[in-house]
Amino acid sequence: METVNDAGAPGALARGRLPLFCDTALAGRIEAAFAACGSPVQVELAHLADPAIGAQLTARGYQLESFENVLGRDLTGGFQPVMPAGVEARHSGADVAAIVTQPGSKSQRNAQRQGFDLLYTRAVLVKRSMEGNNHE
């Protein structure tokens, strides 16, 4: 699958995410590249984002698919991970661990029991196709 970078040129774009503060011409090129591959474009929009961004994405044909909670945990206070038998962990030097869950899910409750706190909620907006949408 070919992707595009922030400049709209072929390259790497992590998991098909649209850079939020790009101009409409760049957004159109990114959307066209994903449509050519038959891949949807996904935007994960934090609840603290400017509401105008959500309105702009909706006008471009993005639809709300779900919500996700991002939880984090400080790793600097003597955190000792529990590792299943046969699994080897390597210390990456990170100070914070993060996990993404569905709001109110068992995964969220389990993470919170392990000391993770809610950092923010984000909306997942997806544009499946460019058919009938000409916003360039």
Sequence and secondary structure as in RCSB ss.txt:
>XXXX:A:sequence
METVNDAGAPGALARGRLPLFCDTALAGRIEAAFAACGSPVQVELAHLADPAIGAQLTARGYQLESFENVLGRDL
TGGFQPVMPAGVEARHSGADVAAIVTQPGSKSQRNAQRQGFDLLYTRAVLVKRSMEGNNHE
>XXXX:A:secstr
  EE TTSSEE  GGGB  TT  HHHHHHHHHHHHHTT  EEEEEETTS HHHHHHHHHTT EEEEEEEEEEEE 
SS       TT        SEEEEEE TT HHHHHHHHTT EEEEEEEEEEE   TT    
